[in-house]
Amino acid sequence: MTFLQEEGSIIRLIQHTRVCYNRFKDNRPYPWPGDVSSFILNPESANQTIYTLSLTSSDHGVYTCQLANQTNTVNHSIKLVTLDVPSYWGEPLSTYQMPKTQYAEPEDSVRLYCEGFVGNVDLPDAVNKITWKKIGGNQTIESNENYRIEKIIREDNQVLGEILFIKHIKEMDFGQYMCSISNSDDQMLQQFINITKPVPNNTQSEKKVHRDLELIIFVMLALILIFWKRRWFYTEYQKLKKTFVNDKYALSKKTVHNVIVFYDEENKESAQYLVKNMENRDNYITKKCHIEFDEDFIKTHVDLIKGYDFAIYLLSSEDIIASSFMKKSTQKSLFQDNALPKKYIINCGNMPVTPTRSWCDRVLEDLSTEDNKRNDKTTANKRLIRIV
C-alpha cells in the first residue's frame, strides 16, 4: 500500500476497524525520534491513529500496525512516499489498498473504503472524482435505500476517498466491486474487492477433526478399560466364589478335635512338644493339664475331660504310681464310663529325653486312624486304649 504526500502538509495514517497494539516504521517500534519520523499517536482516537502536523522527507518509509488478540496476530502495512513538487499531473496514486476479499453473512452491514492521491492542479476546469460499480452491473452505484456513499476530501483536495455502505446485504449484493479514481486528464486508478460469504477455516476444521478424533479414541479406550475391568472383577469374583464354596465344603468335611493332654512333672517337656506340633495342625485344639497321677485323680478326672474328644495320658512305666495305670484293672477303673472322650495312654518310659518329630507324627497318625474308626457305626461304641 502506497501513500504519497507533499512535504509540509498535514497527514494522518488511520487504522479504522481494529485496536492497534504495536506500531513500526521500517521495522522500528514506536516511539520514533525526530530524525526517523515526526508521527505521533493521537489519544483522541484511542491511540488508533498516528499523525503529523508537518510532513518531512524523513517521514517516508513503511509503517506497520500490528493487531492481535488471544489467538491471532495481523500486520497491516502502508508505504509513505513524499513528493517535493508544487503540483502533481500524474496518474492517481493509491493511498489505501482495499483487501481483495470482504467476508459477510446475509443481512450483515458492509463497509468498503477507497482512497487515492490525485494531486492539486491549478486549473478552473480540473475535476477529480471516485465512482463505484458492481462487476456485472451497468450503472454506477449511487446513494439510495440500499447503498450509502460518504465522501472524504482532505489535504487541500489532494486526497479523495469514498466509503460505500451496504445495509443488510442480500444474495444479489454478493460479488465483485470496482472503485475508480480519476483526475482531469482522464487518468484512472482502479481497485477491486470481492464480497463473499465466509468459508470454514481448513486449519480450524482440521483441528476440530483432530480434537473430535482424539475424543472418540479416548472414549473408546475408556470403554475398553471399563469393560476389561468389569470382566476382570467378574472373573476374580467367580474365583473367590469358587474358592469360598470349596473352602466352605472343605470346612464342612473337616472335623476339629478338642484334645487335652495330661502329664506329670517328668513328662512336661514331652507334653509341650506334642501340643506345639498339634497346634500346627488346623484340626486340633489342644490344652495341657499338669496333674498328679494318684487315686484321687482317678476319681475326679472325669469332670476335667468333659467337652473333649480325646484325652492323652503321658505316663512313665518306671514310675510306681504311673505303672499302676498300665495295669488292666486300673485301666478298667479309669475308663469305666462309656461316654466321650476317647482315651489314650502313652508309655513314655522308653522314650528318649527329648521327643522327636516322628514321635509326634506317630501319635497324631494314631489319633487320625482311631477317629476314622470312631466315625464307623460298627465301631462307634468300642473302647479305644492304645499304649505307644
C-alpha positions as CSV (number, residue, x, y, z in Angstrom):
1,M,0.0,0.0,0.0
2,T,1.5,3.3,-1.0
3,F,0.6,6.8,0.3
4,L,2.1,9.8,-1.3
5,Q,2.0,13.3,0.0
6,E,3.8,16.7,-0.4
7,E,6.2,17.8,2.3
8,G,4.8,20.3,4.8
9,S,1.2,19.0,4.6
10,I,-0.9,17.6,7.4
11,I,-1.2,13.8,7.2
12,R,-2.8,11.0,9.3
13,L,-2.4,7.3,8.9
14,I,-5.5,5.6,10.3
15,Q,-6.5,2.1,11.3
16,H,-10.2,2.2,11.2
17,T,-11.5,-1.1,12.4
18,R,-9.3,-2.7,15.0
19,V,-7.3,-1.8,18.0
20,C,-3.6,-1.4,17.3
21,Y,-1.2,-2.8,19.8
22,N,2.2,-2.2,18.2
23,R,3.4,0.2,15.6
24,F,6.6,0.1,13.5
25,K,8.3,2.3,10.9
26,D,10.7,0.3,8.8
27,N,10.5,-2.4,11.5
28,R,11.5,0.1,14.2
29,P,9.0,0.2,17.1
30,Y,7.2,3.3,18.2
31,P,8.1,5.9,19.6
32,W,10.4,7.3,16.9
33,P,13.0,10.1,17.3
34,G,12.5,13.2,15.1
35,D,15.2,12.1,12.5
36,V,13.3,8.9,11.9
37,S,9.6,10.1,11.8
38,S,7.6,13.0,13.0
39,F,4.4,10.9,13.5
40,I,2.9,10.6,17.0
41,L,-0.1,8.9,18.5
42,N,-3.5,10.7,18.6
43,P,-5.0,10.0,22.0
44,E,-8.4,11.3,20.9
45,S,-8.8,8.3,18.6
46,A,-7.9,5.8,21.4
47,N,-4.4,5.6,20.0
48,Q,-5.5,4.0,16.8
49,T,-4.2,7.0,14.7
50,I,-0.7,8.3,14.2
51,Y,-0.4,11.8,12.7
52,T,2.0,14.6,11.9
53,L,1.3,18.3,11.6
54,S,4.1,18.9,9.0
55,L,5.3,16.1,6.8
56,T,9.1,16.0,6.2
57,S,11.3,13.9,3.9
58,S,12.4,11.7,6.9
59,D,8.8,10.5,7.3
60,H,8.8,8.4,4.1
61,G,9.0,4.7,4.7
62,V,6.9,1.7,5.5
63,Y,4.6,2.0,8.5
64,T,3.2,-1.2,10.1
65,C,0.3,-1.5,12.5
66,Q,0.2,-4.9,14.4
67,L,-3.2,-6.1,15.6
68,A,-3.5,-9.0,17.9
69,N,-6.0,-10.9,20.0
70,Q,-5.5,-14.0,22.1
71,T,-5.1,-16.4,19.2
72,N,-4.1,-14.4,16.1
73,T,-1.8,-11.6,15.0
74,V,-2.3,-9.4,11.9
75,N,0.2,-7.0,10.4
76,H,-1.1,-4.1,8.3
77,S,1.5,-2.0,6.4
78,I,1.4,1.1,4.2
79,K,4.2,2.8,2.4
80,L,4.6,6.6,2.7
81,V,6.4,8.4,-0.2
82,T,6.9,12.2,-0.1
83,L,6.9,14.3,-3.3
84,D,8.8,17.6,-3.3
85,V,6.7,19.2,-6.2
86,P,4.3,22.2,-6.2
87,S,1.7,20.3,-8.2
88,Y,1.0,16.8,-9.5
89,W,-0.1,15.9,-13.0
90,G,0.4,12.2,-13.0
91,E,-2.0,9.3,-12.6
92,P,-3.9,8.9,-9.3
93,L,-1.9,7.0,-6.7
94,S,-3.3,4.6,-4.1
95,T,-3.2,5.8,-0.5
96,Y,-5.2,2.9,0.8
97,Q,-5.2,-0.6,-0.7
98,M,-8.5,-2.4,-0.4
99,P,-8.4,-6.0,0.6
100,K,-9.1,-8.5,-2.2
101,T,-11.9,-10.1,-0.2
102,Q,-14.5,-8.9,2.2
103,Y,-16.4,-11.6,4.1
104,A,-20.0,-11.1,5.2
105,E,-23.1,-13.1,6.1
106,P,-26.6,-12.3,4.7
107,E,-28.2,-9.3,6.5
108,D,-24.8,-8.1,7.6
109,S,-23.9,-4.4,7.1
110,V,-20.7,-4.0,4.9
111,R,-18.4,-1.0,4.7
112,L,-16.0,-0.6,1.7
113,Y,-13.4,2.2,1.7
114,C,-11.5,3.5,-1.4
115,E,-8.9,6.4,-1.3
116,G,-6.3,7.9,-3.7
117,F,-3.9,10.7,-4.2
118,V,-4.9,12.9,-7.1
119,G,-2.7,16.0,-6.5
120,N,-3.6,19.6,-6.9
121,V,-3.9,21.1,-10.4
122,D,-4.4,24.8,-10.6
123,L,-7.0,24.8,-13.4
124,P,-10.5,26.1,-13.3
125,D,-12.0,23.0,-15.0
126,A,-10.0,20.4,-13.1
127,V,-12.3,17.6,-11.9
128,N,-11.2,14.6,-9.7
129,K,-13.8,12.0,-8.8
130,I,-14.4,8.5,-7.4
131,T,-17.0,6.1,-8.7
132,W,-18.3,2.7,-7.5
133,K,-19.6,-0.1,-9.7
134,K,-20.6,-3.7,-9.2
135,I,-19.0,-6.0,-11.8
136,G,-21.8,-7.4,-13.9
137,G,-23.9,-4.2,-13.4
138,N,-24.1,-1.4,-16.0
139,Q,-24.8,1.5,-13.7
140,T,-22.7,3.5,-11.3
141,I,-23.7,2.9,-7.7
142,E,-25.5,6.0,-6.2
143,S,-26.8,6.6,-2.7
144,N,-30.3,5.0,-2.2
145,E,-32.2,2.9,0.3
146,N,-29.7,0.0,0.0
147,Y,-26.4,1.9,-0.6
148,R,-25.0,5.0,1.1
149,I,-21.8,6.8,-0.1
150,E,-19.8,9.1,2.2
151,K,-17.2,11.3,0.5
152,I,-13.9,12.2,2.2
153,I,-11.7,15.1,0.9
154,R,-8.5,16.1,2.7
155,E,-5.1,17.6,2.3
156,D,-6.4,20.6,0.2
157,N,-8.3,18.4,-2.2
158,Q,-5.3,16.3,-3.0
159,V,-6.6,13.1,-1.4
160,L,-10.1,11.8,-2.3
161,G,-11.9,8.9,-0.6
162,E,-15.3,7.4,-0.5
163,I,-16.9,4.9,1.9
164,L,-19.6,2.6,0.4
165,F,-22.1,1.4,3.0
166,I,-24.3,-1.6,2.1
167,K,-27.1,-2.0,4.6
168,H,-28.4,-5.6,5.2
169,I,-26.6,-7.2,2.4
170,K,-28.7,-9.6,0.2
171,E,-27.8,-12.5,-2.0
172,M,-27.7,-10.2,-5.1
173,D,-25.2,-7.9,-3.3
174,F,-22.5,-10.6,-3.1
175,G,-19.9,-10.3,-5.9
176,Q,-17.0,-8.1,-7.1
177,Y,-17.0,-4.3,-6.8
178,M,-14.7,-1.8,-8.5
179,C,-13.6,1.6,-7.2
180,S,-12.3,4.0,-9.9
181,I,-10.3,7.2,-9.0
182,S,-9.9,9.6,-12.0
183,N,-8.4,13.1,-12.5
184,S,-8.9,15.8,-15.0
185,D,-6.6,14.2,-17.6
186,D,-8.9,11.1,-17.6
187,Q,-6.2,9.2,-15.9
188,M,-7.7,6.4,-13.8
189,L,-6.8,4.2,-10.8
190,Q,-8.9,1.1,-10.3
191,Q,-9.2,-1.2,-7.3
192,F,-11.3,-4.3,-6.9
193,I,-12.8,-6.1,-3.9
194,N,-15.0,-9.2,-3.7
195,I,-17.8,-9.6,-1.1
196,T,-18.3,-13.3,-0.4
197,K,-19.6,-15.5,2.4
198,P,-17.1,-16.8,4.8
199,V,-15.9,-20.4,4.3
200,P,-14.8,-22.7,7.1
201,N,-11.2,-22.3,8.0
202,N,-9.4,-25.5,6.9
203,T,-6.9,-25.3,9.7
204,Q,-9.6,-24.8,12.3
205,S,-11.7,-27.6,10.7
206,E,-8.6,-29.9,10.8
207,K,-8.0,-29.0,14.4
208,K,-11.7,-29.7,15.2
209,V,-11.5,-33.1,13.4
210,H,-8.3,-33.9,15.4
211,R,-10.0,-32.9,18.6
212,D,-13.1,-35.0,17.8
213,L,-10.9,-38.0,16.8
214,E,-8.9,-37.7,20.0
215,L,-12.2,-37.6,22.0
216,I,-13.5,-40.6,20.2
217,I,-10.3,-42.6,20.8
218,F,-10.3,-41.5,24.5
219,V,-13.9,-42.6,24.9
220,M,-13.2,-45.9,23.1
221,L,-10.2,-46.6,25.3
222,A,-12.2,-45.7,28.4
223,L,-15.0,-48.1,27.4
224,I,-12.5,-50.8,26.7
225,L,-10.8,-50.2,30.1
226,I,-14.2,-50.3,31.8
227,F,-15.2,-53.5,30.0
228,W,-11.9,-55.1,30.8
229,K,-12.0,-54.0,34.5
230,R,-15.6,-55.3,34.7
231,R,-14.6,-58.6,33.1
232,W,-11.6,-58.8,35.5
233,F,-13.7,-58.1,38.5
234,Y,-16.3,-60.7,37.3
235,T,-13.5,-63.3,36.8
236,E,-12.0,-62.5,40.2
237,Y,-15.4,-62.7,41.8
238,Q,-16.1,-66.1,40.3
239,K,-12.7,-67.3,41.5
240,L,-13.4,-66.0,45.0
241,K,-16.8,-67.5,44.9
242,K,-15.5,-70.9,43.8
243,T,-12.8,-70.7,46.5
244,F,-15.3,-69.8,49.1
245,V,-17.6,-72.7,48.1
246,N,-14.6,-75.1,48.1
247,D,-13.4,-73.8,51.5
248,K,-16.9,-74.0,52.8
249,Y,-17.2,-77.5,51.6
250,A,-13.8,-78.4,53.0
251,L,-14.7,-76.9,56.3
252,S,-17.9,-78.8,56.4
253,K,-16.0,-82.0,55.8
254,K,-13.2,-81.2,58.3
255,T,-13.5,-82.4,61.9
256,V,-11.9,-80.2,64.5
257,H,-10.9,-82.1,67.7
258,N,-10.6,-80.8,71.2
259,V,-7.7,-82.6,72.8
260,I,-6.5,-82.5,76.5
261,V,-3.1,-83.7,77.4
262,F,-2.3,-84.9,80.9
263,Y,1.2,-85.0,82.1
264,D,3.3,-85.0,85.3
265,E,6.5,-83.1,86.0
266,E,8.7,-85.7,84.5
267,N,6.9,-85.6,81.1
268,K,6.4,-81.9,81.0
269,E,8.8,-81.4,78.1
270,S,7.2,-84.2,76.0
271,A,3.7,-82.7,76.6
272,Q,4.8,-79.2,75.5
273,Y,6.5,-80.6,72.4
274,L,3.4,-82.7,71.5
275,V,1.0,-79.8,72.0
276,K,3.1,-77.5,70.0
277,N,3.1,-79.9,67.0
278,M,-0.6,-80.4,67.3
279,E,-1.3,-76.7,67.3
280,N,0.4,-76.5,63.9
281,R,-2.4,-78.7,62.5
282,D,-5.6,-76.8,61.9
283,N,-7.9,-79.7,63.0
284,Y,-6.7,-79.9,66.7
285,I,-7.4,-77.6,69.5
286,T,-5.2,-78.6,72.4
287,K,-4.9,-77.9,76.1
288,K,-2.2,-79.0,78.6
289,C,-3.0,-80.1,82.1
290,H,-0.4,-80.8,84.7
291,I,-1.6,-83.4,87.2
292,E,-0.5,-85.8,89.9
293,F,-1.3,-89.4,88.9
294,D,-2.8,-90.7,92.1
295,E,-6.0,-92.4,93.3
296,D,-7.8,-89.0,93.7
297,F,-7.1,-88.2,90.1
298,I,-8.9,-91.4,89.0
299,K,-12.0,-90.3,90.9
300,T,-12.0,-86.7,89.7
301,H,-10.5,-86.6,86.2
302,V,-13.9,-87.4,84.6
303,D,-15.1,-83.9,85.4
304,L,-11.9,-82.5,83.8
305,I,-12.3,-84.2,80.5
306,K,-15.9,-83.3,79.7
307,G,-16.2,-81.5,76.4
308,Y,-13.0,-83.0,74.9
309,D,-12.8,-85.5,72.0
310,F,-9.5,-87.1,73.1
311,A,-7.6,-87.4,76.3
312,I,-3.9,-88.3,76.2
313,Y,-2.1,-89.5,79.2
314,L,1.7,-89.3,79.2
315,L,2.9,-92.0,81.7
316,S,6.3,-93.4,82.6
317,S,6.2,-97.1,83.3
318,E,9.3,-96.8,85.6
319,D,7.2,-94.7,88.0
320,I,5.5,-96.9,90.6
321,I,2.2,-94.9,90.6
322,A,2.2,-94.4,86.9
323,S,2.9,-98.1,86.4
324,S,-0.3,-98.9,88.2
325,F,-2.2,-97.1,85.4
326,M,-0.7,-99.5,82.9
327,K,-2.5,-102.4,84.6
328,K,-5.7,-103.6,83.0
329,S,-7.6,-103.4,86.3
330,T,-6.6,-99.8,86.7
331,Q,-7.4,-99.0,83.1
332,K,-10.9,-100.5,83.6
333,S,-11.4,-98.3,86.6
334,L,-10.1,-95.3,84.7
335,F,-12.2,-95.9,81.6
336,Q,-15.3,-97.2,83.3
337,D,-17.7,-94.7,81.7
338,N,-19.0,-95.2,78.2
339,A,-19.0,-91.5,77.3
340,L,-16.5,-89.5,75.4
341,P,-13.7,-88.7,75.2
342,K,-11.6,-91.5,73.7
343,K,-8.7,-92.0,75.9
344,Y,-5.1,-92.8,75.0
345,I,-2.3,-93.9,77.4
346,I,1.1,-93.2,76.1
347,N,4.0,-95.0,77.7
348,C,6.9,-92.6,77.9
349,G,9.2,-94.8,79.9
350,N,11.2,-95.9,76.9
351,M,11.3,-92.5,75.2
352,P,14.4,-90.5,74.7
353,V,14.9,-87.4,76.9
354,T,13.8,-85.1,74.1
355,P,10.8,-86.3,72.0
356,T,11.2,-86.3,68.3
357,R,9.1,-85.1,65.4
358,S,8.5,-88.6,64.2
359,W,7.2,-89.5,67.7
360,C,4.6,-86.6,67.5
361,D,3.7,-87.6,63.9
362,R,3.1,-91.2,65.1
363,V,0.8,-90.0,67.9
364,L,-1.2,-87.8,65.5
365,E,-1.4,-90.6,63.0
366,D,-2.9,-92.9,65.6
367,L,-5.4,-90.2,66.6
368,S,-6.4,-89.8,63.0
369,T,-6.8,-93.6,62.4
370,E,-8.8,-94.0,65.5
371,D,-11.0,-91.1,64.6
372,N,-11.9,-92.7,61.3
373,K,-12.8,-95.9,63.2
374,R,-14.8,-93.8,65.5
375,N,-17.0,-92.4,62.7
376,D,-17.7,-96.0,61.6
377,K,-21.1,-97.1,63.1
378,T,-19.8,-100.6,63.6
379,T,-17.0,-99.5,66.0
380,A,-18.5,-96.3,67.4
381,N,-19.2,-97.7,70.9
382,K,-15.9,-99.6,71.4
383,R,-13.3,-98.6,73.9
384,L,-10.0,-97.5,72.4
385,I,-7.0,-97.9,74.6
386,R,-3.6,-97.6,72.9
387,I,-0.2,-97.8,74.6
388,V,2.6,-96.4,72.5
